[in-house]
Amino acid sequence: MQQSSTSDDLMNIKEFPSMFFNEKIKPKELMKCILGLRSNEVEAYMKLLNFKSITVEEFAEKINRGRSTVQKLLQDLVSKGLAVRVETPIKRGGRIYEYSPVPLELVKKRMKEVFEEWCKKAIKVLDEFPKDFEKH
């Protein structure tokens, strides 16, 4: 898993032709493209799938990263709909936060919905292409 990410790490429109005309589309690249994920987010989600729930500290140890880096990464997965955070009160006071992966089938369903919606919008633009193109 990569520790840092850059804008180069994100899949962008320039990569569409090479990805879609390739005989074998890689699932990780498709996730990056459709969901706007960074490589380290895809890798973290894939590793999170191995656990029912896990704390930041436990996950940091499992993936050999610092606690603050992993906390940010897990928060990003939650905000992007790939994980959920559950708060559990502890008897002596305070609370523990555990993170669980959103099931892969639900992520796959969401990816299909996002992609189908994008295709509808793209087709609409293409249908209006000659007249809209001249306005810009």
N, CA, C and O atoms as CSV, one atom per row, in Angstrom:
chain,resi,resn,atom,element,x,y,z
A,1,MET,N,N,0.844,-1.165,0.000
A,1,MET,CA,C,0.000,0.000,0.000
A,1,MET,C,C,0.890,1.229,0.000
A,1,MET,O,O,1.892,1.268,0.714
A,2,GLN,N,N,0.541,2.220,-0.783
A,2,GLN,CA,C,1.329,3.432,-0.843
A,2,GLN,C,C,1.003,4.314,0.349
A,2,GLN,O,O,-0.144,4.372,0.793
A,3,GLN,N,N,2.015,5.002,0.866
A,3,GLN,CA,C,1.780,5.865,2.007
A,3,GLN,C,C,1.255,7.219,1.564
A,3,GLN,O,O,0.353,7.762,2.201
A,4,SER,N,N,1.784,7.767,0.512
A,4,SER,CA,C,1.328,9.076,0.076
A,4,SER,C,C,0.585,8.947,-1.239
A,4,SER,O,O,0.734,7.972,-1.976
A,5,SER,N,N,-0.217,9.961,-1.509
A,5,SER,CA,C,-0.933,9.954,-2.782
A,5,SER,C,C,-0.872,11.341,-3.378
A,5,SER,O,O,-0.764,12.339,-2.665
A,6,THR,N,N,-0.940,11.389,-4.678
A,6,THR,CA,C,-0.893,12.648,-5.388
A,6,THR,C,C,-2.035,12.681,-6.369
A,6,THR,O,O,-2.748,11.693,-6.547
A,7,SER,N,N,-2.208,13.831,-7.012
A,7,SER,CA,C,-3.254,13.915,-8.025
A,7,SER,C,C,-2.966,12.962,-9.177
A,7,SER,O,O,-3.886,12.542,-9.878
A,8,ASP,N,N,-1.685,12.613,-9.381
A,8,ASP,CA,C,-1.331,11.647,-10.425
A,8,ASP,C,C,-1.852,10.257,-10.094
A,8,ASP,O,O,-1.995,9.410,-10.976
A,9,ASP,N,N,-2.132,10.032,-8.824
A,9,ASP,CA,C,-2.597,8.737,-8.353
A,9,ASP,C,C,-4.060,8.499,-8.718
A,9,ASP,O,O,-4.514,7.355,-8.746
A,10,LEU,N,N,-4.788,9.557,-8.995
A,10,LEU,CA,C,-6.200,9.432,-9.341
A,10,LEU,C,C,-6.357,9.078,-10.810
A,10,LEU,O,O,-5.619,9.570,-11.664
A,11,MET,N,N,-7.318,8.226,-11.090
A,11,MET,CA,C,-7.642,7.875,-12.475
A,11,MET,C,C,-8.319,9.107,-13.084
A,11,MET,O,O,-9.181,9.712,-12.446
A,12,ASN,N,N,-7.947,9.478,-14.284
A,12,ASN,CA,C,-8.613,10.614,-14.916
A,12,ASN,C,C,-9.009,10.277,-16.348
A,12,ASN,O,O,-8.711,9.196,-16.856
A,13,ILE,N,N,-9.674,11.208,-16.972
A,13,ILE,CA,C,-10.259,10.993,-18.299
A,13,ILE,C,C,-9.196,10.621,-19.338
A,13,ILE,O,O,-9.508,9.916,-20.298
A,14,LYS,N,N,-7.970,11.069,-19.174
A,14,LYS,CA,C,-6.906,10.732,-20.135
A,14,LYS,C,C,-6.636,9.227,-20.160
A,14,LYS,O,O,-6.151,8.684,-21.152
A,15,GLU,N,N,-6.961,8.567,-19.047
A,15,GLU,CA,C,-6.694,7.134,-18.954
A,15,GLU,C,C,-7.847,6.287,-19.476
A,15,GLU,O,O,-7.702,5.072,-19.612
A,16,PHE,N,N,-8.988,6.906,-19.770
A,16,PHE,CA,C,-10.145,6.145,-20.258
A,16,PHE,C,C,-9.821,5.320,-21.494
A,16,PHE,O,O,-10.079,4.116,-21.498
A,17,PRO,N,N,-9.265,5.920,-22.545
A,17,PRO,CA,C,-9.025,5.110,-23.752
A,17,PRO,C,C,-8.159,3.890,-23.483
A,17,PRO,O,O,-8.486,2.788,-23.923
A,18,SER,N,N,-7.063,4.075,-22.768
A,18,SER,CA,C,-6.187,2.929,-22.530
A,18,SER,C,C,-6.874,1.883,-21.664
A,18,SER,O,O,-6.642,0.686,-21.836
A,19,MET,N,N,-7.717,2.324,-20.735
A,19,MET,CA,C,-8.389,1.367,-19.872
A,19,MET,C,C,-9.514,0.649,-20.609
A,19,MET,O,O,-9.637,-0.571,-20.494
A,20,PHE,N,N,-10.320,1.360,-21.347
A,20,PHE,CA,C,-11.494,0.755,-21.949
A,20,PHE,C,C,-11.208,0.003,-23.243
A,20,PHE,O,O,-12.010,-0.834,-23.657
A,21,PHE,N,N,-10.085,0.283,-23.885
A,21,PHE,CA,C,-9.752,-0.464,-25.087
A,21,PHE,C,C,-8.802,-1.617,-24.775
A,21,PHE,O,O,-8.436,-2.397,-25.654
A,22,ASN,N,N,-8.419,-1.704,-23.533
A,22,ASN,CA,C,-7.606,-2.816,-23.082
A,22,ASN,C,C,-8.512,-4.043,-22.974
A,22,ASN,O,O,-9.662,-3.934,-22.548
A,23,GLU,N,N,-8.001,-5.191,-23.353
A,23,GLU,CA,C,-8.807,-6.417,-23.293
A,23,GLU,C,C,-9.242,-6.733,-21.871
A,23,GLU,O,O,-10.353,-7.220,-21.661
A,24,LYS,N,N,-8.399,-6.470,-20.907
A,24,LYS,CA,C,-8.697,-6.813,-19.516
A,24,LYS,C,C,-8.674,-5.545,-18.671
A,24,LYS,O,O,-7.616,-4.957,-18.447
A,25,ILE,N,N,-9.842,-5.132,-18.207
A,25,ILE,CA,C,-9.924,-3.979,-17.314
A,25,ILE,C,C,-9.694,-4.485,-15.896
A,25,ILE,O,O,-10.352,-5.427,-15.453
A,26,LYS,N,N,-8.773,-3.868,-15.197
A,26,LYS,CA,C,-8.459,-4.280,-13.838
A,26,LYS,C,C,-9.474,-3.687,-12.867
A,26,LYS,O,O,-9.758,-2.491,-12.929
A,27,PRO,N,N,-10.023,-4.506,-11.971
A,27,PRO,CA,C,-11.028,-4.015,-11.026
A,27,PRO,C,C,-10.551,-2.832,-10.184
A,27,PRO,O,O,-11.323,-1.911,-9.918
A,28,LYS,N,N,-9.292,-2.851,-9.766
A,28,LYS,CA,C,-8.768,-1.737,-8.961
A,28,LYS,C,C,-8.813,-0.430,-9.742
A,28,LYS,O,O,-9.185,0.611,-9.203
A,29,GLU,N,N,-8.428,-0.491,-11.028
A,29,GLU,CA,C,-8.442,0.711,-11.855
A,29,GLU,C,C,-9.866,1.202,-12.082
A,29,GLU,O,O,-10.120,2.406,-12.113
A,30,LEU,N,N,-10.780,0.271,-12.238
A,30,LEU,CA,C,-12.185,0.627,-12.417
A,30,LEU,C,C,-12.726,1.304,-11.158
A,30,LEU,O,O,-13.463,2.286,-11.253
A,31,MET,N,N,-12.370,0.791,-9.991
A,31,MET,CA,C,-12.796,1.422,-8.734
A,31,MET,C,C,-12.247,2.838,-8.637
A,31,MET,O,O,-12.967,3.767,-8.270
A,32,LYS,N,N,-10.968,3.001,-8.966
A,32,LYS,CA,C,-10.365,4.330,-8.909
A,32,LYS,C,C,-11.103,5.287,-9.835
A,32,LYS,O,O,-11.409,6.419,-9.459
A,33,CYS,N,N,-11.383,4.829,-11.033
A,33,CYS,CA,C,-12.009,5.663,-12.049
A,33,CYS,C,C,-13.441,6.038,-11.672
A,33,CYS,O,O,-13.793,7.218,-11.660
A,34,ILE,N,N,-14.252,5.054,-11.369
A,34,ILE,CA,C,-15.675,5.299,-11.139
A,34,ILE,C,C,-15.928,6.000,-9.812
A,34,ILE,O,O,-16.775,6.890,-9.736
A,35,LEU,N,N,-15.212,5.613,-8.776
A,35,LEU,CA,C,-15.473,6.171,-7.455
A,35,LEU,C,C,-14.532,7.317,-7.085
A,35,LEU,O,O,-14.668,7.913,-6.016
A,36,GLY,N,N,-13.583,7.624,-7.960
A,36,GLY,CA,C,-12.663,8.727,-7.697
A,36,GLY,C,C,-11.734,8.439,-6.528
A,36,GLY,O,O,-11.444,9.324,-5.723
A,37,LEU,N,N,-11.271,7.207,-6.437
A,37,LEU,CA,C,-10.413,6.793,-5.326
A,37,LEU,C,C,-8.938,6.905,-5.674
A,37,LEU,O,O,-8.557,6.886,-6.845
A,38,ARG,N,N,-8.124,7.022,-4.650
A,38,ARG,CA,C,-6.675,6.939,-4.797
A,38,ARG,C,C,-6.268,5.478,-4.619
A,38,ARG,O,O,-7.013,4.690,-4.037
A,39,SER,N,N,-5.113,5.125,-5.107
A,39,SER,CA,C,-4.620,3.745,-4.994
A,39,SER,C,C,-4.572,3.269,-3.557
A,39,SER,O,O,-4.945,2.133,-3.264
A,40,ASN,N,N,-4.109,4.139,-2.647
A,40,ASN,CA,C,-4.008,3.714,-1.252
A,40,ASN,C,C,-5.387,3.467,-0.631
A,40,ASN,O,O,-5.511,2.653,0.284
A,41,GLU,N,N,-6.420,4.156,-1.117
A,41,GLU,CA,C,-7.778,3.912,-0.621
A,41,GLU,C,C,-8.301,2.560,-1.108
A,41,GLU,O,O,-8.939,1.827,-0.352
A,42,VAL,N,N,-8.032,2.239,-2.356
A,42,VAL,CA,C,-8.449,0.939,-2.892
A,42,VAL,C,C,-7.742,-0.181,-2.129
A,42,VAL,O,O,-8.369,-1.164,-1.736
A,43,GLU,N,N,-6.447,-0.028,-1.925
A,43,GLU,CA,C,-5.673,-1.044,-1.205
A,43,GLU,C,C,-6.180,-1.198,0.229
A,43,GLU,O,O,-6.322,-2.319,0.719
A,44,ALA,N,N,-6.450,-0.088,0.899
A,44,ALA,CA,C,-6.941,-0.150,2.279
A,44,ALA,C,C,-8.309,-0.820,2.333
A,44,ALA,O,O,-8.570,-1.625,3.227
A,45,TYR,N,N,-9.181,-0.493,1.385
A,45,TYR,CA,C,-10.503,-1.120,1.357
A,45,TYR,C,C,-10.363,-2.630,1.156
A,45,TYR,O,O,-11.038,-3.414,1.825
A,46,MET,N,N,-9.492,-3.032,0.240
A,46,MET,CA,C,-9.297,-4.462,-0.013
A,46,MET,C,C,-8.817,-5.185,1.252
A,46,MET,O,O,-9.248,-6.305,1.527
A,47,LYS,N,N,-7.937,-4.553,2.012
A,47,LYS,CA,C,-7.447,-5.166,3.250
A,47,LYS,C,C,-8.525,-5.136,4.334
A,47,LYS,O,O,-8.633,-6.067,5.133
A,48,LEU,N,N,-9.317,-4.071,4.360
A,48,LEU,CA,C,-10.387,-3.964,5.348
A,48,LEU,C,C,-11.435,-5.051,5.158
A,48,LEU,O,O,-12.087,-5.466,6.116
A,49,LEU,N,N,-11.595,-5.508,3.926
A,49,LEU,CA,C,-12.558,-6.582,3.648
A,49,LEU,C,C,-12.242,-7.875,4.408
A,49,LEU,O,O,-13.106,-8.740,4.549
A,50,ASN,N,N,-11.019,-8.004,4.891
A,50,ASN,CA,C,-10.620,-9.200,5.637
A,50,ASN,C,C,-11.093,-9.196,7.095
A,50,ASN,O,O,-10.899,-10.173,7.818
A,51,PHE,N,N,-11.716,-8.087,7.521
A,51,PHE,CA,C,-12.111,-7.958,8.921
A,51,PHE,C,C,-13.591,-7.612,9.030
A,51,PHE,O,O,-14.134,-6.857,8.224
A,52,LYS,N,N,-14.228,-8.186,10.052
A,52,LYS,CA,C,-15.631,-7.823,10.316
A,52,LYS,C,C,-15.666,-6.389,10.835
A,52,LYS,O,O,-16.451,-5.570,10.357
A,53,SER,N,N,-14.827,-6.094,11.800
A,53,SER,CA,C,-14.632,-4.726,12.288
A,53,SER,C,C,-13.256,-4.657,12.931
A,53,SER,O,O,-12.714,-5.661,13.394
A,54,ILE,N,N,-12.708,-3.457,12.949
A,54,ILE,CA,C,-11.337,-3.295,13.443
A,54,ILE,C,C,-11.137,-1.852,13.902
A,54,ILE,O,O,-11.722,-0.926,13.342
A,55,THR,N,N,-10.311,-1.675,14.921
A,55,THR,CA,C,-10.004,-0.329,15.400
A,55,THR,C,C,-8.881,0.270,14.540
A,55,THR,O,O,-8.212,-0.431,13.781
A,56,VAL,N,N,-8.702,1.569,14.685
A,56,VAL,CA,C,-7.621,2.247,13.955
A,56,VAL,C,C,-6.277,1.638,14.335
A,56,VAL,O,O,-5.450,1.353,13.469
A,57,GLU,N,N,-6.064,1.441,15.628
A,57,GLU,CA,C,-4.783,0.909,16.097
A,57,GLU,C,C,-4.521,-0.487,15.535
A,57,GLU,O,O,-3.415,-0.779,15.081
A,58,GLU,N,N,-5.530,-1.341,15.566
A,58,GLU,CA,C,-5.365,-2.700,15.050
A,58,GLU,C,C,-5.080,-2.692,13.546
A,58,GLU,O,O,-4.222,-3.430,13.062
A,59,PHE,N,N,-5.810,-1.848,12.817
A,59,PHE,CA,C,-5.620,-1.785,11.359
A,59,PHE,C,C,-4.245,-1.219,11.021
A,59,PHE,O,O,-3.586,-1.683,10.091
A,60,ALA,N,N,-3.817,-0.212,11.785
A,60,ALA,CA,C,-2.490,0.384,11.566
A,60,ALA,C,C,-1.410,-0.685,11.715
A,60,ALA,O,O,-0.456,-0.734,10.939
A,61,GLU,N,N,-1.575,-1.529,12.714
A,61,GLU,CA,C,-0.602,-2.610,12.930
A,61,GLU,C,C,-0.645,-3.624,11.778
A,61,GLU,O,O,0.396,-4.087,11.313
A,62,LYS,N,N,-1.842,-3.957,11.329
A,62,LYS,CA,C,-1.998,-4.955,10.259
A,62,LYS,C,C,-1.393,-4.487,8.939
A,62,LYS,O,O,-0.826,-5.285,8.194
A,63,ILE,N,N,-1.516,-3.186,8.650
A,63,ILE,CA,C,-1.015,-2.702,7.360
A,63,ILE,C,C,0.312,-1.952,7.480
A,63,ILE,O,O,0.816,-1.390,6.508
A,64,ASN,N,N,0.870,-1.958,8.707
A,64,ASN,CA,C,2.194,-1.384,8.936
A,64,ASN,C,C,2.268,0.106,8.585
A,64,ASN,O,O,3.172,0.547,7.876
A,65,ARG,N,N,1.314,0.856,9.087
A,65,ARG,CA,C,1.271,2.309,8.892
A,65,ARG,C,C,1.043,2.977,10.239
A,65,ARG,O,O,0.633,2.334,11.206
A,66,GLY,N,N,1.311,4.268,10.290
A,66,GLY,CA,C,1.097,5.030,11.511
A,66,GLY,C,C,-0.386,5.215,11.811
A,66,GLY,O,O,-1.220,5.224,10.906
A,67,ARG,N,N,-0.702,5.364,13.105
A,67,ARG,CA,C,-2.085,5.501,13.529
A,67,ARG,C,C,-2.783,6.693,12.887
A,67,ARG,O,O,-3.918,6.561,12.429
A,68,SER,N,N,-2.138,7.845,12.842
A,68,SER,CA,C,-2.794,9.032,12.279
A,68,SER,C,C,-3.032,8.879,10.774
A,68,SER,O,O,-4.055,9.331,10.260
A,69,THR,N,N,-2.107,8.253,10.079
A,69,THR,CA,C,-2.279,7.996,8.644
A,69,THR,C,C,-3.467,7.071,8.414
A,69,THR,O,O,-4.286,7.307,7.526
A,70,VAL,N,N,-3.554,6.020,9.218
A,70,VAL,CA,C,-4.634,5.043,9.069
A,70,VAL,C,C,-5.973,5.654,9.462
A,70,VAL,O,O,-6.995,5.371,8.838
A,71,GLN,N,N,-5.967,6.497,10.504
A,71,GLN,CA,C,-7.221,7.143,10.913
A,71,GLN,C,C,-7.765,8.005,9.777
A,71,GLN,O,O,-8.962,7.969,9.494
A,72,LYS,N,N,-6.906,8.770,9.131
A,72,LYS,CA,C,-7.324,9.611,8.001
A,72,LYS,C,C,-7.823,8.736,6.850
A,72,LYS,O,O,-8.842,9.041,6.229
A,73,LEU,N,N,-7.116,7.667,6.574
A,73,LEU,CA,C,-7.479,6.762,5.497
A,73,LEU,C,C,-8.850,6.131,5.752
A,73,LEU,O,O,-9.681,6.061,4.846
A,74,LEU,N,N,-9.084,5.676,6.975
A,74,LEU,CA,C,-10.376,5.075,7.310
A,74,LEU,C,C,-11.503,6.115,7.254
A,74,LEU,O,O,-12.611,5.810,6.812
A,75,GLN,N,N,-11.217,7.327,7.698
A,75,GLN,CA,C,-12.219,8.401,7.600
A,75,GLN,C,C,-12.562,8.677,6.138
A,75,GLN,O,O,-13.724,8.910,5.802
A,76,ASP,N,N,-11.559,8.650,5.278
A,76,ASP,CA,C,-11.804,8.848,3.843
A,76,ASP,C,C,-12.663,7.718,3.279
A,76,ASP,O,O,-13.551,7.965,2.463
A,77,LEU,N,N,-12.405,6.479,3.705
A,77,LEU,CA,C,-13.213,5.349,3.238
A,77,LEU,C,C,-14.659,5.505,3.696
A,77,LEU,O,O,-15.584,5.188,2.949
A,78,VAL,N,N,-14.857,5.987,4.909
A,78,VAL,CA,C,-16.220,6.221,5.403
A,78,VAL,C,C,-16.896,7.305,4.561
A,78,VAL,O,O,-18.039,7.140,4.136
A,79,SER,N,N,-16.193,8.407,4.324
A,79,SER,CA,C,-16.802,9.505,3.568
A,79,SER,C,C,-17.102,9.126,2.118
A,79,SER,O,O,-17.975,9.721,1.487
A,80,LYS,N,N,-16.382,8.141,1.593
A,80,LYS,CA,C,-16.603,7.703,0.215
A,80,LYS,C,C,-17.504,6.474,0.123
A,80,LYS,O,O,-17.673,5.898,-0.952
A,81,GLY,N,N,-18.079,6.078,1.257
A,81,GLY,CA,C,-19.053,4.996,1.258
A,81,GLY,C,C,-18.488,3.592,1.195
A,81,GLY,O,O,-19.201,2.656,0.830
A,82,LEU,N,N,-17.218,3.425,1.543
A,82,LEU,CA,C,-16.593,2.101,1.494
A,82,LEU,C,C,-16.444,1.459,2.866
A,82,LEU,O,O,-16.094,0.284,2.973
A,83,ALA,N,N,-16.710,2.231,3.911
A,83,ALA,CA,C,-16.604,1.709,5.274
A,83,ALA,C,C,-17.626,2.424,6.147
A,83,ALA,O,O,-18.119,3.501,5.812
A,84,VAL,N,N,-17.924,1.798,7.265
A,84,VAL,CA,C,-18.788,2.424,8.269
A,84,VAL,C,C,-18.037,2.443,9.592
A,84,VAL,O,O,-17.233,1.559,9.886
A,85,ARG,N,N,-18.321,3.476,10.384
A,85,ARG,CA,C,-17.695,3.603,11.698
A,85,ARG,C,C,-18.765,3.386,12.757
A,85,ARG,O,O,-19.830,4.002,12.722
A,86,VAL,N,N,-18.464,2.505,13.692
A,86,VAL,CA,C,-19.396,2.205,14.775
A,86,VAL,C,C,-18.741,2.610,16.092
A,86,VAL,O,O,-17.595,2.259,16.372
A,87,GLU,N,N,-19.500,3.359,16.895
A,87,GLU,CA,C,-19.017,3.812,18.190
A,87,GLU,C,C,-19.562,2.877,19.265
A,87,GLU,O,O,-20.763,2.612,19.321
A,88,THR,N,N,-18.670,2.382,20.116
A,88,THR,CA,C,-19.073,1.499,21.205
A,88,THR,C,C,-18.621,2.110,22.524
A,88,THR,O,O,-17.425,2.320,22.726
A,89,PRO,N,N,-19.566,2.402,23.434
A,89,PRO,CA,C,-19.158,2.918,24.759
A,89,PRO,C,C,-18.431,1.826,25.548
A,89,PRO,O,O,-18.750,0.642,25.429
A,90,ILE,N,N,-17.463,2.237,26.344
A,90,ILE,CA,C,-16.780,1.274,27.199
A,90,ILE,C,C,-17.163,1.539,28.657
A,90,ILE,O,O,-17.427,2.678,29.042
A,91,LYS,N,N,-17.189,0.480,29.454
A,91,LYS,CA,C,-17.693,0.545,30.829
A,91,LYS,C,C,-16.983,1.588,31.680
A,91,LYS,O,O,-17.623,2.282,32.470
A,92,ARG,N,N,-15.706,1.703,31.531
A,92,ARG,CA,C,-14.949,2.628,32.390
A,92,ARG,C,C,-15.000,4.070,31.883
A,92,ARG,O,O,-14.306,4.942,32.405
A,93,GLY,N,N,-15.812,4.309,30.880
A,93,GLY,CA,C,-15.946,5.653,30.306
A,93,GLY,C,C,-15.223,5.740,28.982
A,93,GLY,O,O,-14.275,4.999,28.724
A,94,GLY,N,N,-15.671,6.635,28.164
A,94,GLY,CA,C,-15.087,6.792,26.841
A,94,GLY,C,C,-15.778,5.894,25.828
A,94,GLY,O,O,-16.836,5.327,26.098
A,95,ARG,N,N,-15.172,5.778,24.681
A,95,ARG,CA,C,-15.747,4.960,23.618
A,95,ARG,C,C,-14.651,4.456,22.691
A,95,ARG,O,O,-13.559,5.018,22.613
A,96,ILE,N,N,-14.977,3.393,22.005
A,96,ILE,CA,C,-14.080,2.812,21.007
A,96,ILE,C,C,-14.773,2.935,19.658
A,96,ILE,O,O,-15.970,2.679,19.527
A,97,TYR,N,N,-13.996,3.331,18.664
A,97,TYR,CA,C,-14.523,3.386,17.296
A,97,TYR,C,C,-13.964,2.200,16.524
A,97,TYR,O,O,-12.759,1.951,16.518
A,98,GLU,N,N,-14.854,1.487,15.882
A,98,GLU,CA,C,-14.438,0.383,15.027
A,98,GLU,C,C,-14.941,0.639,13.614
A,98,GLU,O,O,-16.001,1.230,13.410
A,99,TYR,N,N,-14.169,0.190,12.662
A,99,TYR,CA,C,-14.496,0.378,11.253
A,99,TYR,C,C,-14.784,-0.963,10.607
A,99,TYR,O,O,-14.087,-1.950,10.846
A,100,SER,N,N,-15.815,-0.982,9.790
A,100,SER,CA,C,-16.187,-2.190,9.053
A,100,SER,C,C,-16.301,-1.851,7.578
A,100,SER,O,O,-16.730,-0.753,7.223
A,101,PRO,N,N,-15.920,-2.784,6.717
A,101,PRO,CA,C,-16.047,-2.526,5.279
A,101,PRO,C,C,-17.504,-2.633,4.834
A,101,PRO,O,O,-18.265,-3.455,5.344
A,102,VAL,N,N,-17.873,-1.796,3.887
A,102,VAL,CA,C,-19.158,-1.977,3.214
A,102,VAL,C,C,-18.983,-3.208,2.334
A,102,VAL,O,O,-17.972,-3.322,1.640
A,103,PRO,N,N,-19.942,-4.133,2.345
A,103,PRO,CA,C,-19.780,-5.355,1.547
A,103,PRO,C,C,-19.482,-5.056,0.079
A,103,PRO,O,O,-20.044,-4.136,-0.516
A,104,LEU,N,N,-18.592,-5.849,-0.480
A,104,LEU,CA,C,-18.148,-5.669,-1.862
A,104,LEU,C,C,-19.322,-5.645,-2.843
A,104,LEU,O,O,-19.304,-4.876,-3.804
A,105,GLU,N,N,-20.332,-6.470,-2.613
A,105,GLU,CA,C,-21.487,-6.494,-3.524
A,105,GLU,C,C,-22.215,-5.154,-3.543
A,105,GLU,O,O,-22.696,-4.730,-4.594
A,106,LEU,N,N,-22.304,-4.475,-2.384
A,106,LEU,CA,C,-22.939,-3.159,-2.345
A,106,LEU,C,C,-22.089,-2.115,-3.069
A,106,LEU,O,O,-22.615,-1.235,-3.750
A,107,VAL,N,N,-20.780,-2.223,-2.913
A,107,VAL,CA,C,-19.883,-1.296,-3.614
A,107,VAL,C,C,-19.995,-1.526,-5.117
A,107,VAL,O,O,-20.047,-0.572,-5.894
A,108,LYS,N,N,-20.030,-2.773,-5.516
A,108,LYS,CA,C,-20.180,-3.111,-6.945
A,108,LYS,C,C,-21.489,-2.540,-7.496
A,108,LYS,O,O,-21.514,-1.979,-8.592
A,109,LYS,N,N,-22.569,-2.684,-6.735
A,109,LYS,CA,C,-23.862,-2.148,-7.158
A,109,LYS,C,C,-23.788,-0.629,-7.315
A,109,LYS,O,O,-24.280,-0.074,-8.297
A,110,ARG,N,N,-23.170,0.034,-6.340
A,110,ARG,CA,C,-23.041,1.498,-6.415
A,110,ARG,C,C,-22.189,1.914,-7.611
A,110,ARG,O,O,-22.496,2.895,-8.290
A,111,MET,N,N,-21.115,1.162,-7.865
A,111,MET,CA,C,-20.266,1.470,-9.013
A,111,MET,C,C,-21.057,1.377,-10.319
A,111,MET,O,O,-20.922,2.232,-11.195
A,112,LYS,N,N,-21.875,0.343,-10.442
A,112,LYS,CA,C,-22.690,0.179,-11.648
A,112,LYS,C,C,-23.660,1.344,-11.791
A,112,LYS,O,O,-23.844,1.865,-12.891
A,113,GLU,N,N,-24.282,1.755,-10.691
A,113,GLU,CA,C,-25.229,2.871,-10.737
A,113,GLU,C,C,-24.538,4.167,-11.153
A,113,GLU,O,O,-25.046,4.907,-11.995
A,114,VAL,N,N,-23.383,4.434,-10.561
A,114,VAL,CA,C,-22.627,5.652,-10.892
A,114,VAL,C,C,-22.217,5.632,-12.359
A,114,VAL,O,O,-22.356,6.632,-13.063
A,115,PHE,N,N,-21.714,4.493,-12.813
A,115,PHE,CA,C,-21.261,4.387,-14.203
A,115,PHE,C,C,-22.426,4.520,-15.181
A,115,PHE,O,O,-22.307,5.205,-16.198
A,116,GLU,N,N,-23.552,3.868,-14.880
A,116,GLU,CA,C,-24.723,3.967,-15.757
A,116,GLU,C,C,-25.233,5.399,-15.833
A,116,GLU,O,O,-25.624,5.861,-16.905
A,117,GLU,N,N,-25.234,6.103,-14.711
A,117,GLU,CA,C,-25.670,7.504,-14.703
A,117,GLU,C,C,-24.717,8.360,-15.543
A,117,GLU,O,O,-25.153,9.222,-16.306
A,118,TRP,N,N,-23.418,8.114,-15.395
A,118,TRP,CA,C,-22.434,8.853,-16.183
A,118,TRP,C,C,-22.650,8.595,-17.672
A,118,TRP,O,O,-22.589,9.522,-18.481
A,119,CYS,N,N,-22.904,7.331,-18.035
A,119,CYS,CA,C,-23.135,6.980,-19.445
A,119,CYS,C,C,-24.359,7.704,-19.994
A,119,CYS,O,O,-24.328,8.199,-21.121
A,120,LYS,N,N,-25.425,7.770,-19.220
A,120,LYS,CA,C,-26.630,8.483,-19.654
A,120,LYS,C,C,-26.315,9.947,-19.931
A,120,LYS,O,O,-26.743,10.505,-20.942
A,121,LYS,N,N,-25.565,10.562,-19.024
A,121,LYS,CA,C,-25.195,11.975,-19.208
A,121,LYS,C,C,-24.302,12.147,-20.436
A,121,LYS,O,O,-24.476,13.088,-21.209
A,122,ALA,N,N,-23.349,11.237,-20.609
A,122,ALA,CA,C,-22.436,11.325,-21.750
A,122,ALA,C,C,-23.203,11.164,-23.065
A,122,ALA,O,O,-22.936,11.877,-24.032
A,123,ILE,N,N,-24.147,10.237,-23.099
A,123,ILE,CA,C,-24.943,10.015,-24.316
A,123,ILE,C,C,-25.785,11.239,-24.625
A,123,ILE,O,O,-25.941,11.609,-25.788
A,124,LYS,N,N,-26.328,11.868,-23.594
A,124,LYS,CA,C,-27.123,13.086,-23.799
A,124,LYS,C,C,-26.250,14.195,-24.405
A,124,LYS,O,O,-26.669,14.900,-25.324
A,125,VAL,N,N,-25.048,14.332,-23.878
A,125,VAL,CA,C,-24.123,15.337,-24.417
A,125,VAL,C,C,-23.779,15.008,-25.869
A,125,VAL,O,O,-23.746,15.898,-26.719
A,126,LEU,N,N,-23.526,13.738,-26.149
A,126,LEU,CA,C,-23.199,13.334,-27.521
A,126,LEU,C,C,-24.375,13.566,-28.466
A,126,LEU,O,O,-24.176,13.973,-29.611
A,127,ASP,N,N,-25.593,13.312,-28.000
A,127,ASP,CA,C,-26.784,13.550,-28.824
A,127,ASP,C,C,-26.931,15.018,-29.196
A,127,ASP,O,O,-27.431,15.349,-30.270
A,128,GLU,N,N,-26.491,15.892,-28.300
A,128,GLU,CA,C,-26.595,17.335,-28.540
A,128,GLU,C,C,-25.266,17.937,-28.980
A,128,GLU,O,O,-25.122,19.157,-29.047
A,129,PHE,N,N,-24.321,17.100,-29.271
A,129,PHE,CA,C,-22.948,17.521,-29.532
A,129,PHE,C,C,-22.801,18.593,-30.610
A,129,PHE,O,O,-22.182,19.617,-30.321
A,130,PRO,N,N,-23.314,18.440,-31.818
A,130,PRO,CA,C,-23.022,19.462,-32.823
A,130,PRO,C,C,-23.485,20.859,-32.411
A,130,PRO,O,O,-22.730,21.821,-32.557
A,131,LYS,N,N,-24.698,20.989,-31.903
A,131,LYS,CA,C,-25.187,22.328,-31.561
A,131,LYS,C,C,-24.563,22.854,-30.275
A,131,LYS,O,O,-24.280,24.049,-30.188
A,132,ASP,N,N,-24.339,22.007,-29.274
A,132,ASP,CA,C,-23.721,22.468,-28.036
A,132,ASP,C,C,-22.247,22.808,-28.227
A,132,ASP,O,O,-21.730,23.705,-27.562
A,133,PHE,N,N,-21.582,22.120,-29.105
A,133,PHE,CA,C,-20.157,22.342,-29.339
A,133,PHE,C,C,-19.900,23.744,-29.851
A,133,PHE,O,O,-18.913,24.374,-29.471
A,134,GLU,N,N,-20.764,24.231,-30.695
A,134,GLU,CA,C,-20.580,25.558,-31.278
A,134,GLU,C,C,-20.801,26.669,-30.265
A,134,GLU,O,O,-20.303,27.777,-30.468
A,135,LYS,N,N,-21.528,26.417,-29.181
A,135,LYS,CA,C,-21.803,27.448,-28.165
A,135,LYS,C,C,-20.588,27.727,-27.299
A,135,LYS,O,O,-20.513,28.773,-26.655
A,136,HIS,N,N,-19.642,26.807,-27.275
A,136,HIS,CA,C,-18.501,26.972,-26.342
A,136,HIS,C,C,-17.318,27.502,-27.026
A,136,HIS,O,O,-16.279,27.700,-26.396
